[in-house]
Amino acid sequence: MSDGTASRGKRSGKKNMVFCRRCGKRTLHVRKKKCSSCGYGDSPKKRSYNWKKKGK
Ligand SMILES: [Zn+2]
């Protein structure tokens, strides 16, 4: 099976991510109950990393 643009249409619709109520992105993992974007469900504080800082 080739892995490329041709296989994109064959992807099954199974996704473990649902919309996060805190950040609004679809980054909340269903089974982990954790948002990979803001950390909802894992930490009461917003998930953030130094390498994610905005700026120059
Ligand atoms: Zn989130």
N, CA, C, O and the ligand as a Tripos MOL2 file, in Angstrom:
@<TRIPOS>MOLECULE
protein
  225   223    57     0     0
PROTEIN
NO_CHARGES

@<TRIPOS>ATOM
      1 N           0.8300   -1.1890    0.0000 N.3       1 MET1
      2 CA          0.0000    0.0000    0.0000 C.3       1 MET1
      3 C           0.8620    1.2360    0.0000 C.2       1 MET1
      4 O           1.7600    1.3850    0.8300 O.2       1 MET1
      5 N           0.5920    2.0990   -0.9130 N.am      2 SER2
      6 CA          1.3830    3.3220   -0.9970 C.3       2 SER2
      7 C           0.8840    4.3310    0.0170 C.2       2 SER2
      8 O          -0.2990    4.3820    0.3540 O.2       2 SER2
      9 N           1.7880    5.1010    0.4730 N.am      3 ASP3
     10 CA          1.3990    6.1110    1.4430 C.3       3 ASP3
     11 C           1.6760    7.4830    0.8570 C.2       3 ASP3
     12 O           2.8160    7.9470    0.8310 O.2       3 ASP3
     13 N           0.6550    8.1010    0.4040 N.am      4 GLY4
     14 CA          0.8520    9.4030   -0.2310 C.3       4 GLY4
     15 C          -0.4730   10.0740   -0.4640 C.2       4 GLY4
     16 O          -1.4530    9.7890    0.2240 O.2       4 GLY4
     17 N          -0.5080   10.9380   -1.4010 N.am      5 THR5
     18 CA         -1.7320   11.6690   -1.6640 C.3       5 THR5
     19 C          -2.8490   10.7310   -2.1100 C.2       5 THR5
     20 O          -4.0240   10.9810   -1.8380 O.2       5 THR5
     21 N          -2.4850    9.6690   -2.7830 N.am      6 ALA6
     22 CA         -3.4890    8.7510   -3.3070 C.3       6 ALA6
     23 C          -4.2330    8.0400   -2.1910 C.2       6 ALA6
     24 O          -5.3850    7.6440   -2.3700 O.2       6 ALA6
     25 N          -3.6030    7.8770   -1.0610 N.am      7 SER7
     26 CA         -4.2290    7.1320    0.0210 C.3       7 SER7
     27 C          -5.0840    8.0180    0.9180 C.2       7 SER7
     28 O          -5.7620    7.5270    1.8200 O.2       7 SER7
     29 N          -5.0500    9.2930    0.6750 N.am      8 ARG8
     30 CA         -5.7640   10.1930    1.5790 C.3       8 ARG8
     31 C          -7.2730    9.9640    1.5300 C.2       8 ARG8
     32 O          -7.9640   10.1090    2.5380 O.2       8 ARG8
     33 N          -7.7690    9.6120    0.3700 N.am      9 GLY9
     34 CA         -9.2090    9.4350    0.2320 C.3       9 GLY9
     35 C          -9.7090    8.1540    0.8710 C.2       9 GLY9
     36 O         -10.9150    7.9790    1.0470 O.2       9 GLY9
     37 N          -8.8100    7.2660    1.2170 N.am     10 LYS10
     38 CA         -9.2020    5.9780    1.7760 C.3      10 LYS10
     39 C          -9.1790    5.9700    3.2990 C.2      10 LYS10
     40 O          -9.4820    4.9610    3.9360 O.2      10 LYS10
     41 N          -8.8220    7.0870    3.8530 N.am     11 ARG11
     42 CA         -8.7460    7.1350    5.3170 C.3      11 ARG11
     43 C         -10.1270    6.9210    5.9270 C.2      11 ARG11
     44 O         -11.1240    7.4750    5.4620 O.2      11 ARG11
     45 N         -10.1620    6.1220    6.9580 N.am     12 SER12
     46 CA        -11.4310    5.9430    7.6540 C.3      12 SER12
     47 C         -11.7060    7.1720    8.5130 C.2      12 SER12
     48 O         -10.7890    7.9050    8.8820 O.2      12 SER12
     49 N         -12.9380    7.3770    8.8160 N.am     13 GLY13
     50 CA        -13.3100    8.5840    9.5540 C.3      13 GLY13
     51 C         -13.0700    8.4900   11.0470 C.2      13 GLY13
     52 O         -13.4870    9.3680   11.8030 O.2      13 GLY13
     53 N         -12.4040    7.4340   11.4780 N.am     14 LYS14
     54 CA        -12.1790    7.2770   12.9140 C.3      14 LYS14
     55 C         -11.1630    8.2850   13.4080 C.2      14 LYS14
     56 O         -10.0010    8.2850   13.0020 O.2      14 LYS14
     57 N         -11.6270    9.1240   14.2750 N.am     15 LYS15
     58 CA        -10.7280   10.1090   14.8640 C.3      15 LYS15
     59 C         -10.9830   10.1500   16.3560 C.2      15 LYS15
     60 O         -12.1290   10.1000   16.8020 O.2      15 LYS15
     61 N          -9.9420   10.2390   17.1030 N.am     16 ASN16
     62 CA        -10.0910   10.2640   18.5510 C.3      16 ASN16
     63 C         -10.1960   11.6740   19.0990 C.2      16 ASN16
     64 O         -10.2760   11.8720   20.3110 O.2      16 ASN16
     65 N         -10.1950   12.6370   18.2210 N.am     17 MET17
     66 CA        -10.2270   13.9980   18.6930 C.3      17 MET17
     67 C         -11.6130   14.6050   18.5240 C.2      17 MET17
     68 O         -12.2430   14.4740   17.4750 O.2      17 MET17
     69 N         -12.0680   15.2670   19.5710 N.am     18 VAL18
     70 CA        -13.3310   15.9880   19.4940 C.3      18 VAL18
     71 C         -13.0560   17.4540   19.8260 C.2      18 VAL18
     72 O         -11.9510   17.8150   20.2300 O.2      18 VAL18
     73 N         -14.0500   18.2690   19.6540 N.am     19 PHE19
     74 CA        -13.8470   19.6940   19.8990 C.3      19 PHE19
     75 C         -13.6880   19.9750   21.3840 C.2      19 PHE19
     76 O         -14.4520   19.4910   22.2190 O.2      19 PHE19
     77 N         -12.6960   20.7560   21.6780 N.am     20 CYS20
     78 CA        -12.4090   21.1250   23.0510 C.3      20 CYS20
     79 C         -13.2650   22.3180   23.4350 C.2      20 CYS20
     80 O         -13.4010   23.2830   22.6820 O.2      20 CYS20
     81 N         -13.8390   22.2250   24.6270 N.am     21 ARG21
     82 CA        -14.7340   23.3040   25.0380 C.3      21 ARG21
     83 C         -13.9550   24.5290   25.5090 C.2      21 ARG21
     84 O         -14.5190   25.6170   25.6300 O.2      21 ARG21
     85 N         -12.6870   24.3580   25.7700 N.am     22 ARG22
     86 CA        -11.9110   25.4930   26.2670 C.3      22 ARG22
     87 C         -11.2260   26.2660   25.1430 C.2      22 ARG22
     88 O         -11.2910   27.4950   25.1060 O.2      22 ARG22
     89 N         -10.5790   25.5600   24.2380 N.am     23 CYS23
     90 CA         -9.8560   26.2780   23.1960 C.3      23 CYS23
     91 C         -10.6090   26.2770   21.8760 C.2      23 CYS23
     92 O         -10.2720   27.0320   20.9650 O.2      23 CYS23
     93 N         -11.6320   25.4290   21.7700 N.am     24 GLY24
     94 CA        -12.4510   25.4650   20.5700 C.3      24 GLY24
     95 C         -11.8740   24.6880   19.4010 C.2      24 GLY24
     96 O         -12.5010   24.5910   18.3470 O.2      24 GLY24
     97 N         -10.6930   24.1410   19.5810 N.am     25 LYS25
     98 CA        -10.1070   23.3570   18.4990 C.3      25 LYS25
     99 C         -10.5000   21.8930   18.6660 C.2      25 LYS25
    100 O         -10.9090   21.4650   19.7450 O.2      25 LYS25
    101 N         -10.3720   21.1460   17.6010 N.am     26 ARG26
    102 CA        -10.6750   19.7280   17.7080 C.3      26 ARG26
    103 C          -9.4240   18.9700   18.1370 C.2      26 ARG26
    104 O          -8.8390   18.2010   17.3740 O.2      26 ARG26
    105 N          -9.0450   19.2120   19.3630 N.am     27 THR27
    106 CA         -7.7980   18.6360   19.8530 C.3      27 THR27
    107 C          -8.0030   17.9390   21.1850 C.2      27 THR27
    108 O          -7.0390   17.6500   21.8940 O.2      27 THR27
    109 N          -9.2480   17.6720   21.5250 N.am     28 LEU28
    110 CA         -9.5210   16.9830   22.7830 C.3      28 LEU28
    111 C          -9.5940   15.4830   22.5250 C.2      28 LEU28
    112 O         -10.4610   15.0150   21.7860 O.2      28 LEU28
    113 N          -8.6990   14.7460   23.1250 N.am     29 HIS29
    114 CA         -8.6530   13.3040   22.9060 C.3      29 HIS29
    115 C          -9.7840   12.6090   23.6520 C.2      29 HIS29
    116 O         -10.0030   12.8550   24.8390 O.2      29 HIS29
    117 N         -10.4910   11.7510   22.9540 N.am     30 VAL30
    118 CA        -11.6740   11.1290   23.5320 C.3      30 VAL30
    119 C         -11.3120   10.1870   24.6740 C.2      30 VAL30
    120 O         -11.8980   10.2610   25.7550 O.2      30 VAL30
    121 N         -10.3630    9.3160   24.4380 N.am     31 ARG31
    122 CA        -10.0340    8.3170   25.4630 C.3      31 ARG31
    123 C          -9.1300    8.8890   26.5400 C.2      31 ARG31
    124 O          -9.2610    8.5590   27.7190 O.2      31 ARG31
    125 N          -8.2090    9.7520   26.1230 N.am     32 LYS32
    126 CA         -7.3070   10.3400   27.1110 C.3      32 LYS32
    127 C          -7.9880   11.4320   27.9070 C.2      32 LYS32
    128 O          -7.5430   11.7910   28.9970 O.2      32 LYS32
    129 N          -9.0740   11.9590   27.3570 N.am     33 LYS33
    130 CA         -9.7880   13.0720   27.9810 C.3      33 LYS33
    131 C          -8.8290   14.2400   28.2210 C.2      33 LYS33
    132 O          -8.8100   14.8580   29.2860 O.2      33 LYS33
    133 N          -8.0610   14.5040   27.2160 N.am     34 LYS34
    134 CA         -7.0760   15.5650   27.3430 C.3      34 LYS34
    135 C          -6.9410   16.2940   26.0180 C.2      34 LYS34
    136 O          -6.8910   15.6910   24.9460 O.2      34 LYS34
    137 N          -6.8850   17.6020   26.1330 N.am     35 CYS35
    138 CA         -6.7190   18.4040   24.9310 C.3      35 CYS35
    139 C          -5.2340   18.5860   24.6530 C.2      35 CYS35
    140 O          -4.4670   18.9920   25.5270 O.2      35 CYS35
    141 N          -4.8490   18.2850   23.4430 N.am     36 SER36
    142 CA         -3.4390   18.3790   23.0920 C.3      36 SER36
    143 C          -3.0390   19.8070   22.7770 C.2      36 SER36
    144 O          -1.8570   20.1060   22.6080 O.2      36 SER36
    145 N          -4.0210   20.6860   22.6990 N.am     37 SER37
    146 CA         -3.6970   22.0660   22.3710 C.3      37 SER37
    147 C          -3.6050   22.9400   23.6170 C.2      37 SER37
    148 O          -2.6430   23.6890   23.7840 O.2      37 SER37
    149 N          -4.6070   22.8430   24.4910 N.am     38 CYS38
    150 CA         -4.6140   23.7180   25.6580 C.3      38 CYS38
    151 C          -4.4310   22.9460   26.9530 C.2      38 CYS38
    152 O          -4.2560   23.5510   28.0110 O.2      38 CYS38
    153 N          -4.4680   21.6250   26.8890 N.am     39 GLY39
    154 CA         -4.2580   20.8140   28.0920 C.3      39 GLY39
    155 C          -5.5140   20.6120   28.8970 C.2      39 GLY39
    156 O          -5.4440   20.1950   30.0530 O.2      39 GLY39
    157 N          -6.6580   20.8960   28.3200 N.am     40 TYR40
    158 CA         -7.9130   20.7320   29.0220 C.3      40 TYR40
    159 C          -8.1270   19.2660   29.4040 C.2      40 TYR40
    160 O          -7.9420   18.3720   28.5780 O.2      40 TYR40
    161 N          -8.5100   19.0280   30.6370 N.am     41 GLY41
    162 CA         -8.7180   17.6710   31.1020 C.3      41 GLY41
    163 C          -7.4920   17.1110   31.8020 C.2      41 GLY41
    164 O          -7.5890   16.1340   32.5450 O.2      41 GLY41
    165 N          -6.3750   17.7080   31.5760 N.am     42 ASP42
    166 CA         -5.1320   17.2500   32.1850 C.3      42 ASP42
    167 C          -4.6820   18.2170   33.2640 C.2      42 ASP42
    168 O          -4.3040   17.8120   34.3640 O.2      42 ASP42
    169 N          -4.7260   19.4820   32.9390 N.am     43 SER43
    170 CA         -4.2700   20.4930   33.8710 C.3      43 SER43
    171 C          -5.2770   21.6290   33.9370 C.2      43 SER43
    172 O          -5.8420   22.0120   32.9130 O.2      43 SER43
    173 N          -5.5090   22.1700   35.1120 N.am     44 PRO44
    174 CA         -6.4320   23.2920   35.2330 C.3      44 PRO44
    175 C          -5.8750   24.5430   34.5840 C.2      44 PRO44
    176 O          -6.6110   25.4550   34.2060 O.2      44 PRO44
    177 N          -4.5720   24.5620   34.4650 N.am     45 LYS45
    178 CA         -3.9540   25.7060   33.8020 C.3      45 LYS45
    179 C          -3.8090   25.4210   32.3180 C.2      45 LYS45
    180 O          -3.7930   24.2720   31.8770 O.2      45 LYS45
    181 N          -3.7070   26.4900   31.5750 N.am     46 LYS46
    182 CA         -3.5880   26.3150   30.1390 C.3      46 LYS46
    183 C          -2.2200   25.7560   29.7890 C.2      46 LYS46
    184 O          -1.1830   26.2170   30.2640 O.2      46 LYS46
    185 N          -2.2660   24.7540   28.9470 N.am     47 ARG47
    186 CA         -1.0190   24.1300   28.5280 C.3      47 ARG47
    187 C          -0.2060   25.1250   27.6990 C.2      47 ARG47
    188 O          -0.7120   25.7670   26.7790 O.2      47 ARG47
    189 N           1.0550   25.2240   28.0580 N.am     48 SER48
    190 CA          1.9120   26.1260   27.2980 C.3      48 SER48
    191 C           3.3500   25.6550   27.3730 C.2      48 SER48
    192 O           3.7700   25.0250   28.3440 O.2      48 SER48
    193 N           4.0690   25.9630   26.3630 N.am     49 TYR49
    194 CA          5.4720   25.5860   26.3210 C.3      49 TYR49
    195 C           6.3060   26.7990   25.9340 C.2      49 TYR49
    196 O           5.8440   27.7170   25.2570 O.2      49 TYR49
    197 N           7.5330   26.7660   26.3830 N.am     50 ASN50
    198 CA          8.4110   27.8840   26.0550 C.3      50 ASN50
    199 C           8.6580   27.9810   24.5640 C.2      50 ASN50
    200 O           8.7670   29.0730   24.0070 O.2      50 ASN50
    201 N           8.7440   26.8250   23.9260 N.am     51 TRP51
    202 CA          9.0380   26.8210   22.4970 C.3      51 TRP51
    203 C           7.8460   27.2610   21.6640 C.2      51 TRP51
    204 O           7.9420   27.4280   20.4480 O.2      51 TRP51
    205 N           6.7260   27.4430   22.3410 N.am     52 LYS52
    206 CA          5.5370   27.8530   21.6070 C.3      52 LYS52
    207 C           5.3150   29.3570   21.6750 C.2      52 LYS52
    208 O           4.3350   29.8910   21.1550 O.2      52 LYS52
    209 N           6.2570   30.0190   22.3300 N.am     53 LYS53
    210 CA          6.1050   31.4600   22.5040 C.3      53 LYS53
    211 C           6.0440   32.1750   21.1590 C.2      53 LYS53
    212 O           6.7300   31.8280   20.1970 O.2      53 LYS53
    213 N           5.2050   33.1700   21.1460 N.am     54 LYS54
    214 CA          5.1460   33.9900   19.9500 C.3      54 LYS54
    215 C           6.2250   35.0520   19.9970 C.2      54 LYS54
    216 O           6.7710   35.3710   21.0530 O.2      54 LYS54
    217 N           6.5060   35.5680   18.8760 N.am     55 GLY55
    218 CA          7.4960   36.6400   18.8480 C.3      55 GLY55
    219 C           8.6540   36.3340   17.9470 C.2      55 GLY55
    220 O           8.6490   35.3490   17.2090 O.2      55 GLY55
    221 N           9.6340   37.1780   18.0130 N.am     56 LYS56
    222 CA         10.7570   36.9990   17.0960 C.3      56 LYS56
    223 C          11.8320   36.0920   17.6650 C.2      56 LYS56
    224 O          12.8430   35.8460   17.0080 O.2      56 LYS56
    225 ZN         -8.3050   22.6650   24.2740 Zn       57 ZN57
@<TRIPOS>BOND
     1     1     2 1
     2     2     3 1
     3     3     4 2
     4     3     5 am
     5     5     6 1
     6     6     7 1
     7     7     8 2
     8     7     9 am
     9     9    10 1
    10    10    11 1
    11    11    12 2
    12    11    13 am
    13    13    14 1
    14    14    15 1
    15    15    16 2
    16    15    17 am
    17    17    18 1
    18    18    19 1
    19    19    20 2
    20    19    21 am
    21    21    22 1
    22    22    23 1
    23    23    24 2
    24    23    25 am
    25    25    26 1
    26    26    27 1
    27    27    28 2
    28    27    29 am
    29    29    30 1
    30    30    31 1
    31    31    32 2
    32    31    33 am
    33    33    34 1
    34    34    35 1
    35    35    36 2
    36    35    37 am
    37    37    38 1
    38    38    39 1
    39    39    40 2
    40    39    41 am
    41    41    42 1
    42    42    43 1
    43    43    44 2
    44    43    45 am
    45    45    46 1
    46    46    47 1
    47    47    48 2
    48    47    49 am
    49    49    50 1
    50    50    51 1
    51    51    52 2
    52    51    53 am
    53    53    54 1
    54    54    55 1
    55    55    56 2
    56    55    57 am
    57    57    58 1
    58    58    59 1
    59    59    60 2
    60    59    61 am
    61    61    62 1
    62    62    63 1
    63    63    64 2
    64    63    65 am
    65    65    66 1
    66    66    67 1
    67    67    68 2
    68    67    69 am
    69    69    70 1
    70    70    71 1
    71    71    72 2
    72    71    73 am
    73    73    74 1
    74    74    75 1
    75    75    76 2
    76    75    77 am
    77    77    78 1
    78    78    79 1
    79    79    80 2
    80    79    81 am
    81    81    82 1
    82    82    83 1
    83    83    84 2
    84    83    85 am
    85    85    86 1
    86    86    87 1
    87    87    88 2
    88    87    89 am
    89    89    90 1
    90    90    91 1
    91    91    92 2
    92    91    93 am
    93    93    94 1
    94    94    95 1
    95    95    96 2
    96    95    97 am
    97    97    98 1
    98    98    99 1
    99    99   100 2
   100    99   101 am
   101   101   102 1
   102   102   103 1
   103   103   104 2
   104   103   105 am
   105   105   106 1
   106   106   107 1
   107   107   108 2
   108   107   109 am
   109   109   110 1
   110   110   111 1
   111   111   112 2
   112   111   113 am
   113   113   114 1
   114   114   115 1
   115   115   116 2
   116   115   117 am
   117   117   118 1
   118   118   119 1
   119   119   120 2
   120   119   121 am
   121   121   122 1
   122   122   123 1
   123   123   124 2
   124   123   125 am
   125   125   126 1
   126   126   127 1
   127   127   128 2
   128   127   129 am
   129   129   130 1
   130   130   131 1
   131   131   132 2
   132   131   133 am
   133   133   134 1
   134   134   135 1
   135   135   136 2
   136   135   137 am
   137   137   138 1
   138   138   139 1
   139   139   140 2
   140   139   141 am
   141   141   142 1
   142   142   143 1
   143   143   144 2
   144   143   145 am
   145   145   146 1
   146   146   147 1
   147   147   148 2
   148   147   149 am
   149   149   150 1
   150   150   151 1
   151   151   152 2
   152   151   153 am
   153   153   154 1
   154   154   155 1
   155   155   156 2
   156   155   157 am
   157   157   158 1
   158   158   159 1
   159   159   160 2
   160   159   161 am
   161   161   162 1
   162   162   163 1
   163   163   164 2
   164   163   165 am
   165   165   166 1
   166   166   167 1
   167   167   168 2
   168   167   169 am
   169   169   170 1
   170   170   171 1
   171   171   172 2
   172   171   173 am
   173   173   174 1
   174   174   175 1
   175   175   176 2
   176   175   177 am
   177   177   178 1
   178   178   179 1
   179   179   180 2
   180   179   181 am
   181   181   182 1
   182   182   183 1
   183   183   184 2
   184   183   185 am
   185   185   186 1
   186   186   187 1
   187   187   188 2
   188   187   189 am
   189   189   190 1
   190   190   191 1
   191   191   192 2
   192   191   193 am
   193   193   194 1
   194   194   195 1
   195   195   196 2
   196   195   197 am
   197   197   198 1
   198   198   199 1
   199   199   200 2
   200   199   201 am
   201   201   202 1
   202   202   203 1
   203   203   204 2
   204   203   205 am
   205   205   206 1
   206   206   207 1
   207   207   208 2
   208   207   209 am
   209   209   210 1
   210   210   211 1
   211   211   212 2
   212   211   213 am
   213   213   214 1
   214   214   215 1
   215   215   216 2
   216   215   217 am
   217   217   218 1
   218   218   219 1
   219   219   220 2
   220   219   221 am
   221   221   222 1
   222   222   223 1
   223   223   224 2
@<TRIPOS>SUBSTRUCTURE
     1 MET1         2 RESIDUE 1 A MET
     2 SER2         6 RESIDUE 1 A SER
     3 ASP3        10 RESIDUE 1 A ASP
     4 GLY4        14 RESIDUE 1 A GLY
     5 THR5        18 RESIDUE 1 A THR
     6 ALA6        22 RESIDUE 1 A ALA
     7 SER7        26 RESIDUE 1 A SER
     8 ARG8        30 RESIDUE 1 A ARG
     9 GLY9        34 RESIDUE 1 A GLY
    10 LYS10       38 RESIDUE 1 A LYS
    11 ARG11       42 RESIDUE 1 A ARG
    12 SER12       46 RESIDUE 1 A SER
    13 GLY13       50 RESIDUE 1 A GLY
    14 LYS14       54 RESIDUE 1 A LYS
    15 LYS15       58 RESIDUE 1 A LYS
    16 ASN16       62 RESIDUE 1 A ASN
    17 MET17       66 RESIDUE 1 A MET
    18 VAL18       70 RESIDUE 1 A VAL
    19 PHE19       74 RESIDUE 1 A PHE
    20 CYS20       78 RESIDUE 1 A CYS
    21 ARG21       82 RESIDUE 1 A ARG
    22 ARG22       86 RESIDUE 1 A ARG
    23 CYS23       90 RESIDUE 1 A CYS
    24 GLY24       94 RESIDUE 1 A GLY
    25 LYS25       98 RESIDUE 1 A LYS
    26 ARG26      102 RESIDUE 1 A ARG
    27 THR27      106 RESIDUE 1 A THR
    28 LEU28      110 RESIDUE 1 A LEU
    29 HIS29      114 RESIDUE 1 A HIS
    30 VAL30      118 RESIDUE 1 A VAL
    31 ARG31      122 RESIDUE 1 A ARG
    32 LYS32      126 RESIDUE 1 A LYS
    33 LYS33      130 RESIDUE 1 A LYS
    34 LYS34      134 RESIDUE 1 A LYS
    35 CYS35      138 RESIDUE 1 A CYS
    36 SER36      142 RESIDUE 1 A SER
    37 SER37      146 RESIDUE 1 A SER
    38 CYS38      150 RESIDUE 1 A CYS
    39 GLY39      154 RESIDUE 1 A GLY
    40 TYR40      158 RESIDUE 1 A TYR
    41 GLY41      162 RESIDUE 1 A GLY
    42 ASP42      166 RESIDUE 1 A ASP
    43 SER43      170 RESIDUE 1 A SER
    44 PRO44      174 RESIDUE 1 A PRO
    45 LYS45      178 RESIDUE 1 A LYS
    46 LYS46      182 RESIDUE 1 A LYS
    47 ARG47      186 RESIDUE 1 A ARG
    48 SER48      190 RESIDUE 1 A SER
    49 TYR49      194 RESIDUE 1 A TYR
    50 ASN50      198 RESIDUE 1 A ASN
    51 TRP51      202 RESIDUE 1 A TRP
    52 LYS52      206 RESIDUE 1 A LYS
    53 LYS53      210 RESIDUE 1 A LYS
    54 LYS54      214 RESIDUE 1 A LYS
    55 GLY55      218 RESIDUE 1 A GLY
    56 LYS56      222 RESIDUE 1 A LYS
    57 ZN57       225 GROUP 0 **** ****
